[in-house]
Amino acid sequence: MRAQVHPLPPAAPTLGSQASGSRSSGAAACGEADSAPRARRDDDGAGRADPPDVAAPARATSGRPHVVLDTNVVLDWLLFERPSLGALGAAIVAGRVGWTVSAVLRAEFALVVERGIRGWPAEPYPLLAAWDRWASVREAAPHGIRPGRLRCTDASDQKFIDLAVATGARALLTRDRAVLKVARRAREHGVAIVTPERWTLETLGAAP
């Protein structure tokens, strides 16, 4: 997926500022340092990231909703600090909402932030550290899902749909038109494909 977001004027320090501060507090991206938060595997195959103050991402035990965020939504949250994502980001950080990711999704995010976004200086280190701290790693391993059932017209976005369906995520949050076109069929699998602002309002009861 290409990062097609439009930078906004800097907002009041929020989650991006927390991510930037993670360097001084010892948080680091995977492989950066021995103290770096690393995704680890649970017995059921799911992973969860340090620190332990964030609830484990198993829906069966916590009952909290799990969501998949596409790359542009993550950038809007962690890099651009878009105000409309403040409530969602706060819920993820507090452990009230689980953020489901895969190794493939992290690789795409890392590629985008390491390459840089024109006109918007960004240091990859704190952004990747924030990802590793708050994301719950679950690899897509479909069981009983017919390949291509929910096919996206943009092949680069297929991974988000596959992960959401395969892991039983409550929602896939995106503004991508090609992905949103799959929303009606995705509901048959129990996955809502909606914009992050709409999901925040309807599920968290917070106006973006």
Backbone torsions as a table, in degrees:
resi	resn	phi	psi	omega
1	MET	NA	131.6	176.0
2	ARG	-80.3	142.0	176.1
3	ALA	-78.1	106.8	-177.0
4	GLN	-115.1	31.2	-179.5
5	VAL	-80.6	158.3	178.9
6	HIS	-112.3	116.8	-177.0
7	PRO	-56.8	140.2	176.5
8	LEU	-105.4	162.4	174.1
9	PRO	-61.0	145.8	-178.1
10	PRO	-55.9	132.7	178.3
11	ALA	-95.1	-179.6	176.2
12	ALA	-61.1	146.5	-177.0
13	PRO	-53.7	125.5	178.4
14	THR	-133.7	-124.7	-174.9
15	LEU	-68.8	-35.6	178.6
16	GLY	-62.2	-36.3	178.1
17	SER	-67.7	-36.5	176.1
18	GLN	-63.3	-39.7	180.0
19	ALA	-64.5	-40.9	-179.6
20	SER	-65.2	-35.6	-179.6
21	GLY	-73.7	-12.2	-177.0
22	SER	-66.9	-23.1	179.2
23	ARG	-64.7	-45.7	-177.1
24	SER	-70.0	-24.7	-178.9
25	SER	-89.8	1.5	174.9
26	GLY	98.1	-5.5	177.6
27	ALA	-73.4	142.1	-177.4
28	ALA	-146.8	162.8	176.4
29	ALA	-72.4	162.7	-179.7
30	CYS	-54.8	131.2	175.1
31	GLY	84.0	-4.7	-177.4
32	GLU	-77.7	-40.4	-177.1
33	ALA	-155.4	163.9	-178.9
34	ASP	-63.3	-27.8	-178.0
35	SER	-87.6	3.9	-176.3
36	ALA	-65.2	141.6	174.8
37	PRO	-68.1	126.9	-177.0
38	ARG	-120.4	139.8	175.7
39	ALA	-68.8	136.4	-179.6
40	ARG	-130.5	155.8	-174.9
41	ARG	-87.0	138.8	171.0
42	ASP	-95.9	172.7	-177.5
43	ASP	-62.5	-29.1	-177.2
44	ASP	-87.4	7.6	177.8
45	GLY	95.9	-9.8	179.9
46	ALA	-84.8	156.2	177.2
47	GLY	-114.5	158.2	172.0
48	ARG	-143.7	151.2	-173.9
49	ALA	-101.7	152.3	171.7
50	ASP	-63.6	159.5	2.3
51	PRO	-89.0	170.7	-176.2
52	PRO	-72.8	-8.5	-178.7
53	ASP	-75.2	-8.9	174.4
54	VAL	-94.2	131.3	-174.5
55	ALA	-60.6	149.2	178.8
56	ALA	-63.9	145.6	-171.6
57	PRO	-86.1	22.8	-179.2
58	ALA	-87.2	113.4	-177.9
59	ARG	-57.4	-37.7	-175.5
60	ALA	-62.8	-31.3	-176.2
61	THR	-95.0	-33.1	-175.2
62	SER	-101.9	-27.0	-178.7
63	GLY	75.3	0.0	-179.2
64	ARG	-76.9	151.2	178.2
65	PRO	-71.9	145.9	175.3
66	HIS	-114.1	138.8	-178.6
67	VAL	-131.4	153.4	171.6
68	VAL	-106.8	133.4	177.7
69	LEU	-110.8	133.7	175.5
70	ASP	-76.2	168.3	-171.5
71	THR	-60.2	-39.0	-179.3
72	ASN	-67.0	-34.7	177.2
73	VAL	-66.7	-41.0	177.8
74	VAL	-62.6	-41.9	178.0
75	LEU	-63.1	-42.1	178.7
76	ASP	-61.4	-35.1	-179.6
77	TRP	-77.1	-58.3	-170.5
78	LEU	-83.1	-34.0	-176.0
79	LEU	-96.7	-56.2	-174.6
80	PHE	-83.8	-13.4	178.5
81	GLU	53.6	47.7	-179.9
82	ARG	-61.8	125.6	-176.3
83	PRO	-56.7	-32.4	-177.6
84	SER	-67.1	-12.5	178.4
85	LEU	-103.5	7.2	-178.0
86	GLY	-60.8	-46.3	-177.8
87	ALA	-67.6	-40.6	178.4
88	LEU	-64.4	-46.9	179.7
89	GLY	-60.3	-41.7	179.5
90	ALA	-63.6	-37.6	179.5
91	ALA	-67.4	-37.5	177.4
92	ILE	-66.6	-46.2	-179.1
93	VAL	-62.3	-37.9	-179.0
94	ALA	-78.4	-10.0	179.7
95	GLY	87.0	8.1	178.9
96	ARG	-79.5	-21.3	177.1
97	VAL	-129.5	133.2	177.1
98	GLY	-89.8	135.7	179.8
99	TRP	-105.6	105.9	-176.0
100	THR	-87.7	128.9	179.7
101	VAL	-136.3	174.1	173.3
102	SER	-135.9	169.9	178.1
103	ALA	-61.5	-35.0	179.9
104	VAL	-65.6	-41.7	179.6
105	LEU	-65.6	-39.7	179.1
106	ARG	-65.7	-39.5	-180.0
107	ALA	-61.6	-40.4	178.9
108	GLU	-66.0	-43.9	179.9
109	PHE	-62.1	-43.7	179.5
110	ALA	-61.4	-40.8	179.6
111	LEU	-61.3	-42.7	-177.9
112	VAL	-66.4	-48.3	-175.3
113	VAL	-74.5	-29.8	177.8
114	GLU	-74.2	-31.8	177.1
115	ARG	-73.2	-32.9	178.9
116	GLY	92.7	154.1	179.3
117	ILE	-115.3	124.2	-173.7
118	ARG	-54.8	130.2	176.7
119	GLY	81.3	2.5	-178.1
120	TRP	-139.1	94.6	-178.7
121	PRO	-63.9	133.8	-179.8
122	ALA	-145.4	137.0	175.9
123	GLU	-98.6	120.1	-175.1
124	PRO	-60.4	-35.2	-171.9
125	TYR	-50.4	-57.6	-178.0
126	PRO	-69.0	-29.3	179.5
127	LEU	-68.2	-43.6	178.2
128	LEU	-70.1	-32.6	176.9
129	ALA	-64.8	-40.5	178.1
130	ALA	-64.5	-41.3	176.8
131	TRP	-57.6	-50.7	-176.3
132	ASP	-66.3	-27.7	-178.3
133	ARG	-75.7	-40.1	-169.5
134	TRP	-108.2	-11.7	-176.5
135	ALA	-87.4	151.0	176.2
136	SER	-111.1	115.2	-174.3
137	VAL	-82.2	121.9	175.4
138	ARG	-140.9	117.4	-179.1
139	GLU	-82.1	142.3	179.5
140	ALA	-71.9	116.7	176.8
141	ALA	-135.7	78.3	-172.7
142	PRO	-57.7	139.3	175.5
143	HIS	-126.1	114.4	178.6
144	GLY	76.0	13.8	178.8
145	ILE	-103.1	121.6	-177.6
146	ARG	-69.9	128.1	-179.7
147	PRO	-56.8	135.5	177.4
148	GLY	80.6	1.7	-178.1
149	ARG	-58.0	-44.0	178.1
150	LEU	-113.1	77.0	-174.6
151	ARG	-90.5	129.6	178.5
152	CYS	-91.8	143.6	179.8
153	THR	-69.3	-20.7	175.4
154	ASP	-103.4	106.1	-175.0
155	ALA	-59.4	-28.3	-178.7
156	SER	-69.9	-16.8	179.2
157	ASP	-97.7	-4.6	-176.1
158	GLN	-59.5	-34.4	-176.2
159	LYS	-61.7	-32.2	179.8
160	PHE	-69.6	-42.9	179.2
161	ILE	-65.7	-46.6	-179.4
162	ASP	-59.0	-43.2	-178.7
163	LEU	-66.3	-43.2	-178.9
164	ALA	-62.1	-44.8	-178.9
165	VAL	-69.7	-45.8	-174.6
166	ALA	-66.9	-31.2	-177.1
167	THR	-98.1	0.0	179.2
168	GLY	70.6	32.0	179.1
169	ALA	-63.7	148.3	178.0
170	ARG	-68.1	-35.6	-175.8
171	ALA	-155.9	155.8	169.3
172	LEU	-114.1	118.0	-175.0
173	LEU	-100.7	122.1	-173.4
174	THR	-158.2	160.2	169.7
175	ARG	-116.1	4.0	-176.8
176	ASP	-72.2	125.2	-175.6
177	ARG	-63.8	-38.9	-179.2
178	ALA	-63.2	-38.1	179.5
179	VAL	-73.1	-41.4	-179.5
180	LEU	-61.9	-25.8	178.8
181	LYS	-65.9	-19.9	-178.9
182	VAL	-87.8	-2.3	-171.3
183	ALA	-56.3	-44.7	-176.0
184	ARG	-61.6	-45.2	-179.9
185	ARG	-71.8	-29.8	179.8
186	ALA	-66.0	-29.2	179.3
187	ARG	-61.7	-27.4	177.6
188	GLU	-64.8	-22.2	178.4
189	HIS	-100.2	8.2	178.9
190	GLY	79.6	14.7	-178.6
191	VAL	-111.9	125.6	175.2
192	ALA	-91.8	124.4	174.8
193	ILE	-105.5	107.0	-173.3
194	VAL	-144.3	170.3	174.2
195	THR	-72.0	153.1	179.7
196	PRO	-62.6	-33.7	179.9
197	GLU	-65.6	-42.8	-180.0
198	ARG	-66.3	-43.4	-178.8
199	TRP	-64.6	-39.7	179.3
200	THR	-61.2	-43.8	-179.2
201	LEU	-67.4	-45.4	-174.5
202	GLU	-77.4	-31.3	-174.8
203	THR	-101.6	-42.3	-178.3
204	LEU	-93.5	-12.3	179.3
205	GLY	68.6	24.4	-178.5
206	ALA	-118.6	129.3	177.1
207	ALA	-71.8	131.1	-179.8
208	PRO	-66.9	NA	NA
